[in-house]
Amino acid sequence: MTKRFLIAFFAVCMVALSTVADDKQAEATFATLTHDFGTIQEAKGPVSCTFEFTNTGDKPLLIIDAAASCGCTRPEFPSKPIKPGKKGKIKVTFSPIGRAGAFKKSVKVKTNGKDRTITLRIEGTIIPKKK
């Protein structure tokens, strides 16, 4: 009976340890979640900014998708996994053409990390072309 108890105890410990080991995950930590372009000229065309992040987790981070709130905003993201401790960048380009005044746009970033969806924001004010 003692032998069975030890085997059962050992099996339970192994399952518990493997569960703890599976708690490891990726995590995207961004330096900032918002970029203010300030005042931009419509006539000068598209503007871009870069959101830098670090994988502060224990597993490789995969950016599954990055979707903008409208067609005037285009995100570019890495297609390869970001190793733990390494940095990555998401470039966001905004086209002010045909728009005037204040703007606020968002980009939803989907990852395999701890926070499955992260929202990045851009904002600013557009001075229209002179007619």
C-alpha positions, 0 to 999 in steps of 0.5 A: 500500500505504501508503494501505491501511495508513493507512485500516486503521490509522484504522479500527482506531483508530476501533473502539478509541475507540468501544469505550472510549466504550462503557465508560461506565455508571451507578453507584449509590453509597449513603450507607449500605446498612443501617438499624437501627430500634433498638427499635420498638413493634408497637402504633405500626405501620409504620416507614420509612427512606430510603436515599439514593444518587448516580449516580456513573457517566457514564450515566443510572441506572435502578432496574429493580426493588426486591424485599423478602425478605418481605411485611412490607417494602415498597420504593418507588423512582424510576421515572425515570432518575437523571442522572449526579451526581444523587441518588435515594431508595429508601424502605423501609417495615416493618410490625411487626404480628404480629411480636415480637423481633429482625428482619433484612430485605433489599431487592434493588435491580436497576439498569442500573448497574455493580453490577447488584444491590445489597442494602439491609438493615433491622433492629431489635427489636419490642416486642409489644403488651400483651395 
